[in-house]
């Protein structure tokens, strides 16, 4: 039979996507690892690779089609001496012939021993299980240090493909099976829709337009609703003096000018948060039901506004990177985020987030936790304020307000306060970040 090529799940949260462009046509021969199409998810445009060899027999979904559900058959791949067109007949014709085959099928079922039923190849489990992965996925896994046995495949029959490896973290453990519904404490959040009572209050007399939500906006609505419903937020605020940090930044940028590198205040705050998370590991965690996941590295997600929504690219090992390395990383990630070219592994995950609206003149705000993280830092604008100097005199200093939002299931208030104090110390005494 022809092989069904289905719309892949290119990220753990993807439910549908846009088939932006076909890079093959009917009659083309493809091999495992060949790029077949470009698919737009809610966050980025990604390449879709072939996992089997054969000839493109029929393209079932035209390029440019939006809202293609994950698992939808988008093309048929012929093997040797096969014709996919026969498999593309209307389902009604197949159903019409089905009753005639029932008696023979029943007899065959009764006569056939149970042991002759073929088993599908497994991708994990016992030592005899076989990991099924495309050649390209194997090469990328080897380069990234990802254990194929820890990756769940999204390709046909659980085959591991390129997107699965790019979404995996090196050394990541295979996700555990979900607990039965009876053992789950929190109910799954309902789909985010306007309540009927609210809709009834809309005034149609006011001129207006109706705009369908984009995939990105739907994802943002769903995830932030989930965060507010599931994670009890606790908010802790501190005022932080910026004068020494800004003076150090000026010296750094003067030294880095020849290299074409410019460090922003936000880059330095990312490192300060990374260092604080390592000093207070009780906040570098994820709440996971009956378990608490403790991270041994600070990967800081940085909120970036892009057309149509928000994305949080990750600065990996923020505590260990230099200011110039963070500056290069944030510039590259921000540019590719706006172009829709980030890979899932570059914006999914992270151990904590930072959202800086100070550059927009916002003095103070609270941010919604970015699940599955347990901490997000909201940064306000730096401004001249009266300040009590170390010698007790009253002066003027450049001060910003920072507010941490913590998942109270995982982080106690005292530990959150320690993190905010550590962050404040690093910003006010920035030499501690390079010592």
GUDREN-915375 format. One record per residue (C-alpha): x, y, z; residue number from 1. Coordinates in nm, 2 decimals. Example, Ala and Ser with C-alpha at 12.3 -4.5 7.8 and 13.67 -1.06 7.14 Angstrom:
+--------+--------+--------+-----+
|     xx |     yy |     zz |   i |
+--------+--------+--------+-----+
|   1.23 |  -0.45 |   0.78 |   1 |
|   1.37 |  -0.11 |   0.71 |   2 |
+--------+--------+--------+-----+
# end
This chain:
+--------+--------+--------+-----+
|     xx |     yy |     zz |   i |
+--------+--------+--------+-----+
|   0.00 |   0.00 |   0.00 |   1 |
|   0.11 |   0.36 |  -0.05 |   2 |
|   0.25 |   0.52 |   0.26 |   3 |
|   0.04 |   0.80 |   0.41 |   4 |
|   0.24 |   1.12 |   0.48 |   5 |
|   0.06 |   1.30 |   0.77 |   6 |
|   0.08 |   1.65 |   0.90 |   7 |
|   0.34 |   1.62 |   1.17 |   8 |
|   0.34 |   1.76 |   1.53 |   9 |
|   0.65 |   1.98 |   1.50 |  10 |
|   0.62 |   2.09 |   1.86 |  11 |
|   0.45 |   1.95 |   2.17 |  12 |
|   0.18 |   2.21 |   2.17 |  13 |
|   0.10 |   2.20 |   1.79 |  14 |
|  -0.26 |   2.11 |   1.70 |  15 |
|  -0.27 |   2.24 |   1.35 |  16 |
|  -0.05 |   2.43 |   1.10 |  17 |
|  -0.03 |   2.58 |   0.76 |  18 |
|   0.12 |   2.39 |   0.47 |  19 |
|   0.31 |   2.69 |   0.35 |  20 |
|   0.50 |   2.54 |   0.06 |  21 |
|   0.56 |   2.21 |  -0.11 |  22 |
|   0.92 |   2.15 |  -0.21 |  23 |
|   0.83 |   1.84 |  -0.41 |  24 |
|   0.57 |   1.76 |  -0.67 |  25 |
|   0.38 |   1.45 |  -0.78 |  26 |
|   0.62 |   1.20 |  -0.95 |  27 |
|   0.93 |   1.32 |  -0.76 |  28 |
|   1.14 |   1.06 |  -0.59 |  29 |
|   1.24 |   1.12 |  -0.23 |  30 |
|   1.47 |   0.96 |   0.01 |  31 |
|   1.47 |   0.95 |   0.39 |  32 |
|   1.59 |   1.29 |   0.52 |  33 |
|   1.49 |   1.49 |   0.20 |  34 |
|   1.31 |   1.81 |   0.28 |  35 |
|   0.95 |   1.78 |   0.14 |  36 |
|   0.77 |   2.09 |   0.26 |  37 |
|   0.77 |   2.41 |   0.47 |  38 |
|   0.51 |   2.41 |   0.75 |  39 |
|   0.41 |   2.71 |   0.95 |  40 |
|   0.34 |   2.64 |   1.32 |  41 |
|   0.20 |   2.89 |   1.57 |  42 |
|   0.56 |   3.02 |   1.63 |  43 |
|   0.78 |   2.95 |   1.33 |  44 |
|   0.81 |   2.81 |   0.98 |  45 |
|   0.98 |   2.47 |   0.98 |  46 |
|   1.11 |   2.22 |   0.72 |  47 |
|   0.94 |   1.88 |   0.70 |  48 |
|   1.16 |   1.59 |   0.60 |  49 |
|   1.07 |   1.26 |   0.44 |  50 |
|   1.11 |   0.95 |   0.66 |  51 |
|   1.07 |   0.69 |   0.39 |  52 |
|   1.18 |   0.63 |   0.03 |  53 |
|   0.95 |   0.63 |  -0.27 |  54 |
|   0.78 |   0.84 |  -0.52 |  55 |
|   0.53 |   1.12 |  -0.45 |  56 |
|   0.21 |   0.96 |  -0.58 |  57 |
|  -0.05 |   1.22 |  -0.48 |  58 |
|  -0.05 |   1.55 |  -0.30 |  59 |
|  -0.36 |   1.56 |  -0.09 |  60 |
|  -0.33 |   1.91 |   0.07 |  61 |
|  -0.25 |   2.21 |  -0.15 |  62 |
|   0.02 |   2.45 |  -0.04 |  63 |
|  -0.11 |   2.76 |   0.13 |  64 |
|  -0.38 |   2.56 |   0.31 |  65 |
|  -0.43 |   2.68 |   0.67 |  66 |
|  -0.57 |   2.50 |   0.97 |  67 |
|  -0.44 |   2.15 |   0.87 |  68 |
|  -0.49 |   1.93 |   1.17 |  69 |
|  -0.20 |   1.72 |   1.30 |  70 |
|  -0.24 |   1.37 |   1.17 |  71 |
|  -0.42 |   1.48 |   0.85 |  72 |
|  -0.29 |   1.29 |   0.54 |  73 |
|  -0.12 |   1.55 |   0.33 |  74 |
|   0.04 |   1.33 |   0.06 |  75 |
|   0.07 |   0.96 |  -0.05 |  76 |
|   0.41 |   0.80 |  -0.11 |  77 |
|   0.44 |   0.51 |  -0.36 |  78 |
|   0.68 |   0.23 |  -0.30 |  79 |
|   0.80 |   0.01 |  -0.58 |  80 |
|   0.53 |  -0.10 |  -0.83 |  81 |
|   0.26 |   0.10 |  -0.64 |  82 |
|   0.01 |   0.35 |  -0.75 |  83 |
|  -0.11 |   0.60 |  -0.48 |  84 |
|  -0.40 |   0.71 |  -0.70 |  85 |
|  -0.59 |   0.39 |  -0.62 |  86 |
|  -0.56 |   0.47 |  -0.25 |  87 |
|  -0.71 |   0.82 |  -0.30 |  88 |
|  -1.05 |   0.70 |  -0.40 |  89 |
|  -1.34 |   0.85 |  -0.21 |  90 |
|  -1.41 |   0.68 |   0.12 |  91 |
|  -1.76 |   0.61 |   0.02 |  92 |
|  -1.65 |   0.36 |  -0.25 |  93 |
|  -1.44 |   0.18 |   0.00 |  94 |
|  -1.72 |   0.15 |   0.24 |  95 |
|  -1.96 |   0.02 |  -0.02 |  96 |
|  -1.73 |  -0.28 |  -0.08 |  97 |
|  -1.66 |  -0.35 |   0.28 |  98 |
|  -1.97 |  -0.56 |   0.37 |  99 |
|  -1.89 |  -0.81 |   0.10 | 100 |
|  -1.56 |  -0.89 |   0.26 | 101 |
|  -1.70 |  -0.94 |   0.61 | 102 |
|  -1.77 |  -1.32 |   0.59 | 103 |
|  -1.43 |  -1.40 |   0.46 | 104 |
|  -1.27 |  -1.17 |   0.71 | 105 |
|  -1.46 |  -1.34 |   1.00 | 106 |
|  -1.35 |  -1.69 |   0.88 | 107 |
|  -0.99 |  -1.58 |   0.84 | 108 |
|  -0.99 |  -1.43 |   1.18 | 109 |
|  -1.12 |  -1.75 |   1.34 | 110 |
|  -0.87 |  -1.97 |   1.15 | 111 |
|  -0.56 |  -1.75 |   1.21 | 112 |
|  -0.35 |  -1.82 |   1.52 | 113 |
|  -0.31 |  -1.52 |   1.75 | 114 |
|   0.07 |  -1.56 |   1.73 | 115 |
|   0.07 |  -1.47 |   1.36 | 116 |
|  -0.04 |  -1.11 |   1.42 | 117 |
|   0.26 |  -0.89 |   1.34 | 118 |
|   0.37 |  -0.65 |   1.61 | 119 |
|   0.45 |  -0.29 |   1.53 | 120 |
|   0.82 |  -0.19 |   1.58 | 121 |
|   0.87 |  -0.03 |   1.92 | 122 |
|   1.08 |   0.28 |   1.99 | 123 |
|   1.15 |   0.25 |   2.36 | 124 |
|   1.11 |   0.03 |   2.66 | 125 |
|   1.28 |  -0.31 |   2.71 | 126 |
|   1.63 |  -0.39 |   2.60 | 127 |
|   1.49 |  -0.57 |   2.30 | 128 |
|   1.30 |  -0.27 |   2.17 | 129 |
|   1.42 |  -0.11 |   1.85 | 130 |
|   1.47 |   0.26 |   1.80 | 131 |
|   1.33 |   0.37 |   1.46 | 132 |
|   1.47 |   0.70 |   1.34 | 133 |
|   1.55 |   0.86 |   1.01 | 134 |
|   1.91 |   0.89 |   0.91 | 135 |
|   1.90 |   1.27 |   0.94 | 136 |
|   1.75 |   1.25 |   1.29 | 137 |
|   2.03 |   1.01 |   1.39 | 138 |
|   2.30 |   1.24 |   1.27 | 139 |
|   2.15 |   1.54 |   1.45 | 140 |
|   2.10 |   1.33 |   1.77 | 141 |
|   2.46 |   1.23 |   1.76 | 142 |
|   2.58 |   1.59 |   1.71 | 143 |
|   2.35 |   1.72 |   2.00 | 144 |
|   2.42 |   1.43 |   2.23 | 145 |
|   2.05 |   1.33 |   2.24 | 146 |
|   1.97 |   0.97 |   2.35 | 147 |
|   1.74 |   0.84 |   2.08 | 148 |
|   1.59 |   0.60 |   2.34 | 149 |
|   1.46 |   0.91 |   2.53 | 150 |
|   1.28 |   1.06 |   2.23 | 151 |
|   0.92 |   1.00 |   2.13 | 152 |
|   0.88 |   0.99 |   1.76 | 153 |
|   0.61 |   1.18 |   1.57 | 154 |
|   0.66 |   1.01 |   1.23 | 155 |
|   0.48 |   0.71 |   1.09 | 156 |
|   0.46 |   0.42 |   1.34 | 157 |
|   0.65 |   0.63 |   1.60 | 158 |
|   0.95 |   0.70 |   1.38 | 159 |
|   1.18 |   0.97 |   1.51 | 160 |
|   1.23 |   1.25 |   1.27 | 161 |
|   1.44 |   1.57 |   1.26 | 162 |
|   1.18 |   1.79 |   1.44 | 163 |
|   1.17 |   1.54 |   1.73 | 164 |
|   1.54 |   1.57 |   1.79 | 165 |
|   1.55 |   1.95 |   1.76 | 166 |
|   1.28 |   1.97 |   2.02 | 167 |
|   1.46 |   1.73 |   2.26 | 168 |
|   1.71 |   1.85 |   2.52 | 169 |
|   2.05 |   1.66 |   2.54 | 170 |
|   2.02 |   1.38 |   2.79 | 171 |
|   1.64 |   1.44 |   2.83 | 172 |
|   1.44 |   1.16 |   2.99 | 173 |
|   1.14 |   1.01 |   2.81 | 174 |
|   0.82 |   1.17 |   2.94 | 175 |
|   0.63 |   0.95 |   3.19 | 176 |
|   0.28 |   0.83 |   3.10 | 177 |
|   0.00 |   1.06 |   3.21 | 178 |
|  -0.17 |   0.96 |   3.54 | 179 |
|  -0.52 |   0.83 |   3.51 | 180 |
|  -0.79 |   1.09 |   3.52 | 181 |
|  -0.90 |   0.97 |   3.87 | 182 |
|  -0.55 |   1.05 |   4.01 | 183 |
|  -0.52 |   1.39 |   3.86 | 184 |
|  -0.58 |   1.67 |   4.11 | 185 |
|  -0.64 |   1.95 |   3.86 | 186 |
|  -0.89 |   1.93 |   3.58 | 187 |
|  -0.78 |   2.01 |   3.22 | 188 |
|  -0.85 |   2.38 |   3.15 | 189 |
|  -1.15 |   2.44 |   2.92 | 190 |
|  -1.10 |   2.58 |   2.57 | 191 |
|  -1.07 |   2.96 |   2.59 | 192 |
|  -1.39 |   3.10 |   2.45 | 193 |
|  -1.61 |   3.39 |   2.53 | 194 |
|  -1.88 |   3.30 |   2.78 | 195 |
|  -2.23 |   3.31 |   2.64 | 196 |
|  -2.33 |   3.57 |   2.91 | 197 |
|  -2.05 |   3.80 |   2.80 | 198 |
|  -2.13 |   3.76 |   2.43 | 199 |
|  -2.49 |   3.85 |   2.50 | 200 |
|  -2.37 |   4.19 |   2.63 | 201 |
|  -2.19 |   4.28 |   2.31 | 202 |
|  -2.34 |   4.60 |   2.15 | 203 |
|  -2.37 |   4.53 |   1.78 | 204 |
|  -2.48 |   4.89 |   1.73 | 205 |
|  -2.12 |   5.00 |   1.77 | 206 |
|  -1.92 |   4.98 |   1.44 | 207 |
|  -1.67 |   4.69 |   1.46 | 208 |
|  -1.49 |   4.42 |   1.27 | 209 |
|  -1.44 |   4.05 |   1.36 | 210 |
|  -1.10 |   3.90 |   1.33 | 211 |
|  -1.02 |   3.53 |   1.36 | 212 |
|  -0.74 |   3.45 |   1.61 | 213 |
|  -0.41 |   3.34 |   1.46 | 214 |
|  -0.26 |   3.01 |   1.57 | 215 |
|  -0.01 |   3.20 |   1.78 | 216 |
|  -0.27 |   3.41 |   1.96 | 217 |
|  -0.48 |   3.09 |   2.03 | 218 |
|  -0.17 |   2.93 |   2.18 | 219 |
|  -0.09 |   3.24 |   2.39 | 220 |
|  -0.45 |   3.25 |   2.52 | 221 |
|  -0.46 |   2.88 |   2.60 | 222 |
|  -0.12 |   2.87 |   2.78 | 223 |
|  -0.17 |   3.18 |   2.99 | 224 |
|  -0.52 |   3.08 |   3.09 | 225 |
|  -0.37 |   2.74 |   3.19 | 226 |
|  -0.10 |   2.92 |   3.39 | 227 |
|  -0.34 |   3.14 |   3.58 | 228 |
|  -0.58 |   2.85 |   3.65 | 229 |
|  -0.33 |   2.60 |   3.76 | 230 |
|  -0.04 |   2.79 |   3.92 | 231 |
|  -0.12 |   3.00 |   4.23 | 232 |
|   0.09 |   3.31 |   4.17 | 233 |
|   0.28 |   3.50 |   4.44 | 234 |
|   0.43 |   3.84 |   4.35 | 235 |
|   0.75 |   3.99 |   4.51 | 236 |
|   0.87 |   4.34 |   4.42 | 237 |
|   1.21 |   4.52 |   4.48 | 238 |
|   1.35 |   4.86 |   4.37 | 239 |
|   1.70 |   4.82 |   4.22 | 240 |
|   1.96 |   5.09 |   4.16 | 241 |
|   2.11 |   5.08 |   3.81 | 242 |
|   2.40 |   5.34 |   3.83 | 243 |
|   2.69 |   5.09 |   3.87 | 244 |
|   2.55 |   4.85 |   3.61 | 245 |
|   2.50 |   5.13 |   3.35 | 246 |
|   2.86 |   5.25 |   3.42 | 247 |
|   2.99 |   4.90 |   3.36 | 248 |
|   2.79 |   4.87 |   3.05 | 249 |
|   2.94 |   5.18 |   2.90 | 250 |
|   3.29 |   5.05 |   2.97 | 251 |
|   3.21 |   4.71 |   2.82 | 252 |
|   3.06 |   4.86 |   2.50 | 253 |
|   3.36 |   5.08 |   2.45 | 254 |
|   3.59 |   4.78 |   2.48 | 255 |
|   3.37 |   4.57 |   2.25 | 256 |
|   3.31 |   4.83 |   1.98 | 257 |
|   3.58 |   4.70 |   1.75 | 258 |
|   3.41 |   4.35 |   1.76 | 259 |
|   3.08 |   4.50 |   1.66 | 260 |
|   2.91 |   4.38 |   1.98 | 261 |
|   2.68 |   4.60 |   2.19 | 262 |
|   2.56 |   4.48 |   2.53 | 263 |
|   2.22 |   4.60 |   2.64 | 264 |
|   2.09 |   4.65 |   2.99 | 265 |
|   1.86 |   4.36 |   2.93 | 266 |
|   2.15 |   4.14 |   2.84 | 267 |
|   2.31 |   4.22 |   3.18 | 268 |
|   1.98 |   4.15 |   3.36 | 269 |
|   1.95 |   3.81 |   3.19 | 270 |
|   2.29 |   3.72 |   3.34 | 271 |
|   2.19 |   3.86 |   3.68 | 272 |
|   1.88 |   3.64 |   3.68 | 273 |
|   2.08 |   3.34 |   3.57 | 274 |
|   2.34 |   3.39 |   3.85 | 275 |
|   2.06 |   3.44 |   4.10 | 276 |
|   1.89 |   3.12 |   4.00 | 277 |
|   2.21 |   2.93 |   4.06 | 278 |
|   2.25 |   3.10 |   4.40 | 279 |
|   1.89 |   3.01 |   4.50 | 280 |
|   1.83 |   2.68 |   4.33 | 281 |
|   1.49 |   2.64 |   4.51 | 282 |
|   1.35 |   2.88 |   4.24 | 283 |
|   1.51 |   2.71 |   3.94 | 284 |
|   1.24 |   2.44 |   3.94 | 285 |
|   0.93 |   2.31 |   3.78 | 286 |
|   0.62 |   2.18 |   3.96 | 287 |
|   0.52 |   1.84 |   3.81 | 288 |
|   0.23 |   1.70 |   4.02 | 289 |
|   0.38 |   1.47 |   4.28 | 290 |
|   0.74 |   1.56 |   4.17 | 291 |
|   0.96 |   1.87 |   4.17 | 292 |
|   1.21 |   1.90 |   3.89 | 293 |
|   1.53 |   2.08 |   3.99 | 294 |
|   1.75 |   2.22 |   3.71 | 295 |
|   2.12 |   2.23 |   3.73 | 296 |
|   2.16 |   2.51 |   3.47 | 297 |
|   1.99 |   2.84 |   3.43 | 298 |
|   1.83 |   2.87 |   3.09 | 299 |
|   1.66 |   3.21 |   3.08 | 300 |
|   1.37 |   3.27 |   2.84 | 301 |
|   1.35 |   3.63 |   2.71 | 302 |
|   1.01 |   3.77 |   2.61 | 303 |
|   1.02 |   3.91 |   2.26 | 304 |
|   0.73 |   4.09 |   2.09 | 305 |
|   0.67 |   3.98 |   1.73 | 306 |
|   0.39 |   4.06 |   1.48 | 307 |
|   0.08 |   3.89 |   1.61 | 308 |
|   0.20 |   3.79 |   1.95 | 309 |
|   0.49 |   3.70 |   2.18 | 310 |
|   0.76 |   3.44 |   2.18 | 311 |
|   1.03 |   3.35 |   2.44 | 312 |
|   1.36 |   3.24 |   2.29 | 313 |
|   1.60 |   3.09 |   2.54 | 314 |
|   1.95 |   3.20 |   2.64 | 315 |
|   2.10 |   2.87 |   2.74 | 316 |
|   2.34 |   2.86 |   3.04 | 317 |
|   2.28 |   3.23 |   3.11 | 318 |
|   2.47 |   3.20 |   3.43 | 319 |
|   2.78 |   3.07 |   3.26 | 320 |
|   2.79 |   3.30 |   2.95 | 321 |
|   2.98 |   3.63 |   2.93 | 322 |
|   2.79 |   3.95 |   2.87 | 323 |
|   2.92 |   3.96 |   2.51 | 324 |
|   2.80 |   3.60 |   2.45 | 325 |
|   2.46 |   3.68 |   2.59 | 326 |
|   2.44 |   3.99 |   2.37 | 327 |
|   2.52 |   3.79 |   2.06 | 328 |
|   2.27 |   3.52 |   2.15 | 329 |
|   1.98 |   3.76 |   2.22 | 330 |
|   2.05 |   3.95 |   1.90 | 331 |
|   2.05 |   3.64 |   1.69 | 332 |
|   1.75 |   3.48 |   1.87 | 333 |
|   1.55 |   3.81 |   1.85 | 334 |
|   1.62 |   3.85 |   1.48 | 335 |
|   1.52 |   3.50 |   1.39 | 336 |
|   1.21 |   3.52 |   1.62 | 337 |
|   1.08 |   3.81 |   1.42 | 338 |
|   1.15 |   3.62 |   1.09 | 339 |
|   0.97 |   3.31 |   1.22 | 340 |
|   1.28 |   3.10 |   1.19 | 341 |
|   1.33 |   2.97 |   1.54 | 342 |
|   1.34 |   2.59 |   1.60 | 343 |
|   1.11 |   2.46 |   1.88 | 344 |
|   1.42 |   2.38 |   2.10 | 345 |
|   1.51 |   2.75 |   2.09 | 346 |
|   1.18 |   2.87 |   2.24 | 347 |
|   1.03 |   2.58 |   2.43 | 348 |
|   1.16 |   2.49 |   2.77 | 349 |
|   1.39 |   2.71 |   2.97 | 350 |
|   1.40 |   2.73 |   3.35 | 351 |
|   1.28 |   3.09 |   3.42 | 352 |
|   1.18 |   3.39 |   3.21 | 353 |
|   1.24 |   3.77 |   3.20 | 354 |
|   1.00 |   4.02 |   3.05 | 355 |
|   1.13 |   4.38 |   3.01 | 356 |
|   0.87 |   4.65 |   2.94 | 357 |
|   1.09 |   4.92 |   3.08 | 358 |
|   1.20 |   5.01 |   2.73 | 359 |
|   0.84 |   5.10 |   2.66 | 360 |
|   0.82 |   5.33 |   2.96 | 361 |
|   0.63 |   5.10 |   3.19 | 362 |
|   0.73 |   5.16 |   3.55 | 363 |
|   0.58 |   4.85 |   3.71 | 364 |
|   0.39 |   4.54 |   3.61 | 365 |
|   0.33 |   4.18 |   3.70 | 366 |
|   0.39 |   3.90 |   3.45 | 367 |
|   0.21 |   3.57 |   3.41 | 368 |
|   0.43 |   3.26 |   3.47 | 369 |
|   0.55 |   3.09 |   3.15 | 370 |
|   0.46 |   2.72 |   3.20 | 371 |
|   0.62 |   2.48 |   3.29 | 372 |
|   0.85 |   2.73 |   3.46 | 373 |
|   0.80 |   2.85 |   3.82 | 374 |
|   0.94 |   3.20 |   3.79 | 375 |
|   0.92 |   3.51 |   3.57 | 376 |
|   1.08 |   3.85 |   3.63 | 377 |
|   0.90 |   4.16 |   3.52 | 378 |
|   1.13 |   4.46 |   3.46 | 379 |
|   1.02 |   4.82 |   3.47 | 380 |
|   1.18 |   5.14 |   3.34 | 381 |
|   1.49 |   5.28 |   3.49 | 382 |
|   1.42 |   5.64 |   3.60 | 383 |
|   1.57 |   5.91 |   3.83 | 384 |
|   1.44 |   5.88 |   4.18 | 385 |
|   1.53 |   6.01 |   4.53 | 386 |
|   1.75 |   5.75 |   4.69 | 387 |
|   1.92 |   5.71 |   5.03 | 388 |
|   2.29 |   5.67 |   4.96 | 389 |
|   2.52 |   5.43 |   5.15 | 390 |
|   2.64 |   5.72 |   5.37 | 391 |
|   2.28 |   5.79 |   5.48 | 392 |
|   2.24 |   6.11 |   5.28 | 393 |
|   1.95 |   6.17 |   5.03 | 394 |
|   2.05 |   6.18 |   4.67 | 395 |
|   1.92 |   6.10 |   4.32 | 396 |
|   1.98 |   5.76 |   4.16 | 397 |
|   1.87 |   5.57 |   3.85 | 398 |
|   1.62 |   5.31 |   3.98 | 399 |
|   1.40 |   5.04 |   3.83 | 400 |
|   1.13 |   4.83 |   3.98 | 401 |
|   1.15 |   4.45 |   3.93 | 402 |
|   0.86 |   4.21 |   4.02 | 403 |
|   0.90 |   3.83 |   4.04 | 404 |
|   0.60 |   3.61 |   3.98 | 405 |
|   0.64 |   3.26 |   4.14 | 406 |
|   0.45 |   2.94 |   4.13 | 407 |
|   0.36 |   2.90 |   4.49 | 408 |
|   0.32 |   2.53 |   4.45 | 409 |
|   0.69 |   2.49 |   4.39 | 410 |
|   0.84 |   2.81 |   4.54 | 411 |
|   0.80 |   2.93 |   4.90 | 412 |
|   0.77 |   3.31 |   4.96 | 413 |
|   1.10 |   3.31 |   5.15 | 414 |
|   1.29 |   3.14 |   4.87 | 415 |
|   1.13 |   3.39 |   4.62 | 416 |
|   1.25 |   3.67 |   4.84 | 417 |
|   1.60 |   3.53 |   4.85 | 418 |
|   1.60 |   3.52 |   4.47 | 419 |
|   1.49 |   3.88 |   4.44 | 420 |
|   1.76 |   3.98 |   4.69 | 421 |
|   2.03 |   3.79 |   4.50 | 422 |
|   1.91 |   3.95 |   4.17 | 423 |
|   1.92 |   4.30 |   4.33 | 424 |
|   2.27 |   4.24 |   4.46 | 425 |
|   2.41 |   4.14 |   4.12 | 426 |
|   2.26 |   4.44 |   3.95 | 427 |
|   2.37 |   4.69 |   4.21 | 428 |
|   2.72 |   4.53 |   4.24 | 429 |
|   2.77 |   4.40 |   3.88 | 430 |
|   3.14 |   4.31 |   3.93 | 431 |
|   3.00 |   4.00 |   4.12 | 432 |
|   2.88 |   3.87 |   3.78 | 433 |
|   3.23 |   3.85 |   3.64 | 434 |
|   3.42 |   3.75 |   3.95 | 435 |
+--------+--------+--------+-----+
# end
